[in-house]
Amino acid sequence: MKLIQSSKIHPEVKTLLSYATSEKKVEKEYSLYIACPERILYGYTLEQDIVGCIGIVKSGVNQCEIKHIAVSPAYRGRGIGREMIRYVEEHHVFSSIYAETDQDAVIFYKNNGFHIISLGEKYPGVERFGCLLTCNT
């Protein structure tokens, strides 16, 4: 995995981020990664193609939140999401990693060792879930 650093969003990263947020928010979210030192965006490359990304924000002393995680549809189911989470866990000293998600990704987080709690209906008709991974520090 490599860190993607550029003031201009790479087309593959833009597509990946659109899977994790709405297309209209991609430019705004990307600019936050450029402007905020607490935010870090990593890209997962295979044979020169960027096929996954994970964006985190450092929160608290030893904690982070996954803001975005996405894998290109053609590469899903190959453990790339798991590898990206492990990369963050191994290359930072976090006591915990948090993510908020919807029903579609709960099993993914649960299968990766996260403790899941319902946050209730944060938006009309949409239940959200808090996912917490306690790291081995």
Secondary structure, DSSP 8 states (H G I E B T S, - for coil): -EE---SS--HHHHHHHHHHS-GGGHHHHHHHHHH-TTEEEEEEEETTEEEEEEEEEEETTTEEEEEEEEE-GGGTTSSHHHHHHHHHHHHS--SEEEEEEEHHHHHHHHHTT-EEEEEEEEETTEEEEEEEEE---
